[in-house]
Amino acid sequence: MSDREILELAAKAIGFQVQGEADDMVVYPGHRAGGLAVINDRGGSSLWNPITDDGDALRLAVKMNITVHPGFVYTPTGRLIDYRDYANRIGATRLAIVRAAAEVGRDMG
């Protein structure tokens, strides 16, 4: 699955409505956001990318009841996602959280 597909499924799992890609949106001069534009749980529009943003990833893990341990995460269904072989442990942790949430989103149909 592509990053966009994983993000869309994770957004679905927590009830965010996807408005579109945010790859070309300028956040501030010289910086472009990646990820998605979503309608968040407060009804506002947000840029959202838990693959690259620590805060978005932490909020996603908490909302989805994903258990995070050094080197692996458990999905809400108890499946283990191992990321110990990655050199960038923080980035790998974010990606594992998003993959765990995407698994739930995929199961939602």
Buried (B, 14 or more C-beta within 10 A) or exposed (E): EEBBEBBBBBBBBBEBEBEEBBEEBEEEEEEEBBBBBBBBEEEEEBBBBBBBBEEBBBBBBEBBEBBBEEBBBBBBEEEEBEBEEBEEEEBBBBBBBBBBBBBBBBEEE
